[in-house]
Amino acid sequence: MDRLKGKVALISGGARGQGACEARRFVNEGAKVVVGDVLDAQAADLAKELNAKAGAKVAAAVRLDVTRAADWRAAVDLCEREFGGLDILVNNAGVYNGAKIEETSEELWDSIVNINQKGVWLGMKTAAPAMRRRGAGAIVNISSVAGLVGTPTSAAYHGTKGAVRLLTKTAAAEYAREGIRVNSVHPGVISTQMADLIPNDLRAGVKAVVPMGREGTADEVANVVLFLVSDEASYVTGAEFVVDGGYSAV
């Protein structure tokens, strides 16, 4: 229960789904957590839940629009002011859209790139100096199996998730000598609110070809993220971890 004892984590998109699951797991393992999200009420409710369960101040909520540098600065400032520093960043926030290339408007493209790709860059850019002040850190960028393989749909989503994969490797190489590890996690279809946006026929088609024959759970993704931000992964950086039931293997 102490795999993250003494650590402080910031999770973007942390109010629900995979982010909320990660927040609960981190607190259970001894971390303090700042839940960042544009869903203000849900983020506040989660922080309240975590504090009540712990009987102490172990979580805080902050409004975090990942496309805004000022929001990122405020979130990192809160980590340092409330809990004394920042050791862990999970770039979890993301959006999905199933539009094909010619169906994607310029406005839609820019919106998805700003959240899924620019948001990850801004998060790392803002968190790294705080981690440097702590002497080390761990960053996990949530990409997707869509960052590894293609499908005849969701062009902007694929493009941004592929970009996150290589941005992760570049950051890993840049920060390795400073003790800041950076890895990416690539979930397949996970039973969360985002998966509900996938058309039913496409979702059923993906499930049908997954070797394990089912969708994943947020807990199963959180297990991998927890390992990567813990000291157990001390020699792991620039790597990609696939959590897709074997979908990308066939």
N, C-alpha and C positions, 0 to 999 in steps of 0.2 A: 504493500500500500504506500510505499515511499519512493517510488521510482522517479518522481519529479519533486521531491522534497526541497524546499527553498527556491524553487524556480517560479518565475513570473511569465505568464503566457498572454499573448494577444491573439484573438481569433476573429478574423473578419467573416461576415456572414454567419455570426455565431448564435443568432437568436433561435434558430430552428434547424431541423434536419441534421446533416452531418456535423455542422458546426456546434450545435447544442450538445450533441452526443460527445463530441471531443471535449467540450467544456466540462461536462460531468465527469468524464474519465480522468481528465487532468486534475480536477479538484480531489477526486478520490485517491489520486496518487500523490497528493501533497502540494500541488501547485496552487498559486494564486492566479486568477484568470480575469482578464478584461474582455468582455463580450462586446464586440463592435458590430453594429448593424444599422440599417436605415429603418428597421422595424423597432421603433423605440420602445413601445409598450412590451413587446415580446422579449426584447433584450433585458429590460428592467425586471420583468417577471422571472426570467431565468436567473438573474443575479440574486434576486430576493430568495428564490428557491434554494440556491446553492448556499447562501449565507445562513438560512434558517436550518438547513440540514446539518451544516458544520457547527452551528452555534457560535460562529465567529465571522469576521469580515474576510471572506476568501474570494469574493467576486465583485466586480463593478461593471456597469454598463455604460457605453458611450455611443453617441451617434457617429456612425462611420459610413460615409458615402465614399467608396474606395476610389472614385474618380477625382476626388478633391484632396490636394496636398494638405490644405489646412486641416481637414478632418483627420488625416493620418498624423499630423503633428500633435493635434489635441489628444489623440488616442495614446500615442507614445508618451506624451507628457503625463497623462493620467496614470499610466503604468509606473512611471518613475515617482510621481508624487504620492500615489496611494500605496504602492507596494515596494518601492525602493529600486526599481530597475526593470529591465526587460531581457529575458533569456530565450524566449520561444515566440516565433511568429508562425501562425498557420494562415496562409492566404487561401481562405476557403470560399469567399464570396464569388458568385458567378451566376450567369443567366444563360438560358437555353432558348434557341429559336430554330425551328425546323425548315426555314426557307432555303430553297435551292439557290444556285448562283444568280440566275436571271430574275428570280423572285425577290432577291434581297435589295432593298433600297439603300441608297448611300447613307441615309439617316439611321436605318437599322444597323447597317454594318458598323458605323461609327459608334453607336450605342453599345454594341456587344464588345467591340474592341476596347472601348474605354473601360468597361467593367472587368472583363475577363483577362485582358492583357495589360493595359495601362495600370489597372488597379494592383496587379501583382508587382509590377515594377515600382510603383510608388510605395507600396508596402515595404519592399526590401530596402529601397533607398532611404526611407525614413527610419526603419528599425535598426539598420546596421550600425549607425553611430551609437545608439543606446546599448546595443550588444557589445560593441567595442569598449564602452565604458565598463562593462561587466567582465570583460576579458575573454568572452566566448559567447556562442549562441547557436541556436538551431532553427532553421527555417524549413517549413514544408509548404510547397506550392501544390494545391490541388488542381491537377490537370484533368485528364479523362482518357478513357480508352479511345475517345475520338481524337486525341492528340497523337495516336499511334497508328490507327488505321482509318480508312475512309469509308464513307457510305454515300449513296446518291441523294443526300439531303443535308440540311443544317450546315451550309457552307461557312458562315461566319463563325459558328461554334467550333467547327473543326479547325479553322484557321487560327483562332485564338488559343485553343488548347494545344495545338502543335507548337505555337510560339512559346507558350509557357514551358513546355518541355525543354526547349533549347535555351531559353532565358535562364532556367534553373541551372543548367550545366555551366553556362557562362558565369553566373553568380558564384557557383561552387568553386570554380577555378580562381575567381577574383578574391574570394574571402577565405580560402582554405588556410593560408598562413596566419590568419588572425584568429583562428579557432572557431570560425563561424561556418557551420555545415549547412548545405542547401540541397534538398532532395525533392523530387516530385512524386506524387501519388496519382495513379490513373484508374479511377473507378470505372466499372462498367455500369450497367443499369442497376441503380440502388433504389430500394423502395423508400423514396422520400417525396416531398412535394414537387421537386423538380422533375422527377420521373413521370409525374401525372401530366406534365406538359407534352410528353411524347405521344404522338397519335397511337391509338390502341393497336392498329394493325402493325405498325412498325415495332411497337413495344413487344407485341406477341411474337413477331418474327424474330426479334433478337433473342428473346427467351428460348425460342424453339431450337436455336443453334448453339446456345451456351452449353458446353459439355456437362456442367453440373446441373443443368436443367432448372434453374431458378434464378431469381434476382437476388442481389446481395442486400445486406442490411447496413445501416449506418454504423452499428457496432463493429461490424467486420472491417469497415474502413478505419474507424477510430483505433482499432487494435494496431493497425500498421502505422498510423500517424503517431500513436503513443510510443511505439518502438523507436521511430526515427528521431523523435525529440528527446528521448531519454539517453543517458550515458551508455546504454547498451549498444547504441549505434555510433560509438565514438570514432570509428574508422570508416564511416559510411558518408560519402558526400558526392554530389553530382550523379546520383543514381536515380532510376525510375522504378517504382514499385507498382505492379499491376494488380488490381483487385477486381477481377472481372469474371470469375468462375471458369476461366479458360477460353473466353470468347475470342480474344486476339490470338490464340494459339492455333486456331483451326482455319 
